[in-house]
Structure formats: structure tokens, C-alpha cells
């Protein structure tokens, strides 16, 4: 079965306070997005989803940095859900697809393989890590403690049989779809979780980029 990476990169750099979208900022001298794609180079195919306005800029970056890892760049949609759906249109049915955030560049090949190898009929597989911080719920002016024992943070890549996640993405969009797993579950699919990696952080702020530079 073919193994396909679907990398979604739709950032605008707002929380970075940067004119350059976060996926194009430099991590150890190379754009973050290139570092991410490198991690999936062993898979059979890489599909990159970008906002229409960023595709030409990305193509010029690839020339500037002599980036030669084969991939297909396609136009994203209004939301992440729609961008993933656009990307899935390019994925053949007899595939396992790993849907990944373009700004998570420090994932290990071992975790990618572990996730893909656990995918089976009716089950998607996602990485999670325990929440270590204390949690409080704020409702109006009332603050209450939340038991963190069974709470986890969700990471990517989130992996599925391509035919099943395509079917899930055929349903109408809902604001409750916060990730691909929530889309899959909404369509009757089951989710298996495995422990992810603390270093598999999502770069959204300047502080995240500094931490990633240390970890990389």
C-alpha cells in the first residue's frame, strides 16, 4: 500500500508578528517547511497544500535553496478542513495518508513509521502527549480546577486509509472539526492513539522557533 504525506501549511505569520508566513521562516538556515518535508522523504509521495497566494513564493524558495525533494504543491481552501480535502483529491484510494502540520519540522522517522504501521480498516491513528501543566476552567468569573489525569495534547501526523478519510471529508464542514481525527470520528471512524514526541512541537510563535532551533 502506498504511503503518502499530506502536508498542510496555511500560516500567515500573525502570532509571529512577521510579514513572512511562519512556514517560510528559517530554521538553522533553511525554511521550516523544507525541514518538515525532509522528514517525509522516505514515503512514496508528498503532497503540499498552500494558500494560492503563497505557491509562487514557495516555488521561488525551492529554486533559491536548491530544494529537490519531489512533491506536488496544490492550492488550499478556506479552512484547514477544506485544504485537507483539496489535498486528498490528489491521493489514490489504495494508500495510507499521513496528514501533517507544515510547521512541525522535528518529528522522527520512527514516530512516522509507528503511526502508519498501526492504521487499519475503520481506525485512524494519531500521536498524543500527556498534559503536564495544571489546568483550570474559566466560566464567566468562576475558576475551577480540571483533573488532568486523562487529558492529552494532540499532535500530527494523523494517519488514515485514504478512502476512509476522503469519505469523512465529504461531509459538511463544522466548526467542531479541530483536526482530522475529529472529522474522522464525526463520520463514524475510530481513533487509536500512541504516545508522540515532546520535540514534535508546532511552531506558532517566535519562542517556538527558538526552541525548535535548540532541539533541531
C-alpha positions in Angstrom: 0.0 0.0 0.0 1.3 3.4 -0.9 2.3 5.8 1.8 1.5 9.4 1.2 2.4 12.5 3.2 -0.2 15.3 3.0 1.5 18.4 4.5 -0.8 21.4 5.2 0.8 24.8 5.5 -1.6 27.7 5.7 0.1 30.0 8.2 0.2 33.8 7.8 2.7 34.7 10.5 0.2 36.7 12.6 1.3 35.3 16.0 4.9 35.6 14.9 4.4 39.3 14.2 6.1 38.6 10.9 5.5 39.6 7.3 6.8 36.2 6.3 4.4 33.3 6.9 5.8 31.0 9.7 6.4 28.0 7.4 8.9 30.0 5.4 10.9 31.4 8.3 14.4 29.9 8.7 15.3 27.0 11.0 19.0 26.5 11.1 19.4 28.4 7.8 16.6 26.5 5.9 12.9 27.4 5.6 10.8 25.5 8.3 8.6 23.9 5.6 11.6 22.4 3.8 12.8 20.9 7.2 9.3 19.3 7.6 9.2 17.9 4.1 12.6 16.3 4.6 11.2 14.2 7.4 8.8 12.5 5.0 11.1 12.0 2.1 11.1 8.2 2.6 7.4 8.0 1.8 6.1 7.2 -1.7 4.6 10.6 -2.3 4.4 14.1 -0.8 1.5 16.5 -1.4 1.9 20.0 -0.1 -1.1 22.3 0.4 -0.5 26.0 0.4 -2.7 29.1 0.1 -2.9 30.1 -3.6 -1.1 33.4 -2.9 1.9 31.5 -1.5 2.6 28.9 -4.2 4.7 31.1 -6.4 6.7 32.3 -3.4 7.3 28.7 -2.4 8.4 27.7 -5.8 10.9 30.5 -5.8 12.2 29.5 -2.4 12.7 25.9 -3.7 14.9 27.4 -6.5 16.8 29.6 -4.1 17.6 26.8 -1.8 18.0 24.1 -4.5 15.3 22.1 -2.8 14.9 18.9 -4.8 12.7 16.5 -2.7 9.9 15.6 -5.1 6.5 16.9 -4.1 3.3 18.3 -5.6 2.1 21.8 -4.5 -1.7 22.4 -4.6 -4.0 25.2 -3.6 -5.6 25.1 -0.2 -9.1 26.1 0.9 -10.9 28.5 3.2 -10.2 26.4 6.3 -7.8 23.6 7.2 -10.7 21.2 6.6 -11.1 22.4 3.1 -7.3 22.4 2.5 -7.0 18.8 3.6 -10.0 17.9 1.4 -8.3 19.5 -1.6 -5.1 17.6 -0.9 -7.0 14.3 -0.5 -8.4 14.7 -4.0 -4.8 14.0 -5.3 -4.4 10.9 -3.2 -5.1 7.5 -4.6 -7.5 5.3 -2.7 -5.2 2.4 -2.1 -3.0 4.5 0.2 -2.2 5.3 3.8 -2.1 9.1 4.2 -0.2 10.9 6.9 -1.7 14.4 7.4 0.8 16.7 9.0 1.2 20.3 10.0 3.8 22.1 7.9 5.2 23.8 10.9 6.1 20.6 12.9 9.6 20.0 11.5 11.2 18.0 14.3 9.3 14.7 14.1 11.2 11.5 14.0 11.1 8.8 11.2 10.4 6.3 13.9 7.2 8.0 15.0 6.0 8.4 11.4 6.6 4.7 10.8 4.8 3.7 14.1 1.7 5.7 13.2 1.5 4.4 9.7 2.0 0.8 10.7 -0.9 0.9 13.1 -3.5 2.1 10.6 -6.2 -0.4 9.7 -9.8 -0.6 8.5 -12.0 1.7 10.5 -9.2 3.1 12.6 -7.1 6.3 12.3 -4.0 6.7 14.3 -2.8 9.9 16.0 0.1 10.9 18.3 -0.7 12.4 21.8 1.4 13.5 24.7 0.2 13.9 28.4 -0.6 17.4 29.7 1.8 18.1 32.5 0.6 21.6 33.5 -2.2 22.2 35.9 -5.5 23.0 34.1 -8.2 25.4 35.1 -11.6 26.1 33.5 -12.8 29.7 33.5 -16.6 30.2 33.2 -17.5 33.9 33.5 -15.7 34.9 36.7 -15.6 31.4 38.2 -12.3 29.5 38.0 -12.3 25.7 38.7 -9.7 23.1 38.7 -9.8 20.4 36.0 -8.4 16.9 36.6 -5.6 16.5 34.0 -5.2 12.7 34.6 -6.8 11.7 31.3 -6.0 14.8 29.3 -3.6 14.8 26.4 -2.4 17.2 23.7 -2.9 16.0 20.1 -0.1 16.2 17.5 0.3 15.3 13.9 0.7 13.4 11.6 -2.7 11.9 11.8 -2.9 8.7 9.7 -5.8 7.1 7.9 -6.7 4.8 5.0 -7.1 7.3 2.2 -10.5 6.0 1.1 -11.9 6.4 4.7 -10.6 9.9 5.4 -11.8 11.0 1.9 -15.2 9.7 2.8 -15.1 11.5 6.1 -14.2 14.8 4.4 -17.2 14.5 2.1 -19.5 15.5 5.0 -20.4 19.2 5.5 -17.9 21.3 7.3 -18.4 22.0 11.0 -16.6 24.4 13.4 -16.2 21.5 15.8 -13.6 20.0 13.3 -10.4 21.0 15.1 -8.3 18.3 13.5 -8.5 15.4 11.1 -9.3 12.9 13.9 -12.4 14.9 14.8 -13.6 14.8 11.2 -13.0 11.0 11.0 -14.8 10.4 14.3 -17.8 12.5 13.2 -18.2 10.2 10.3 -18.2 7.0 12.4 -14.5 6.3 12.4 -12.4 5.1 15.4 -9.2 6.7 16.7 -6.3 4.8 18.1 -3.7 6.9 20.0 0.0 6.3 20.5 2.4 8.4 22.6 4.0 11.1 20.5 7.2 13.1 21.0 7.6 16.3 23.1 10.0 17.7 20.5 7.3 17.4 17.8 6.2 20.9 18.6 4.1 23.2 16.4 5.9 26.4 15.6 3.5 29.3 16.0 5.5 31.9 17.9 9.0 33.3 18.0 9.6 31.4 21.2 8.6 28.2 19.5 11.1 28.9 16.7 13.9 29.5 19.2 13.1 26.2 21.0 13.0 24.4 17.7 16.4 25.8 16.8 17.8 24.3 20.0 16.1 20.9 19.5 16.8 20.5 15.8 
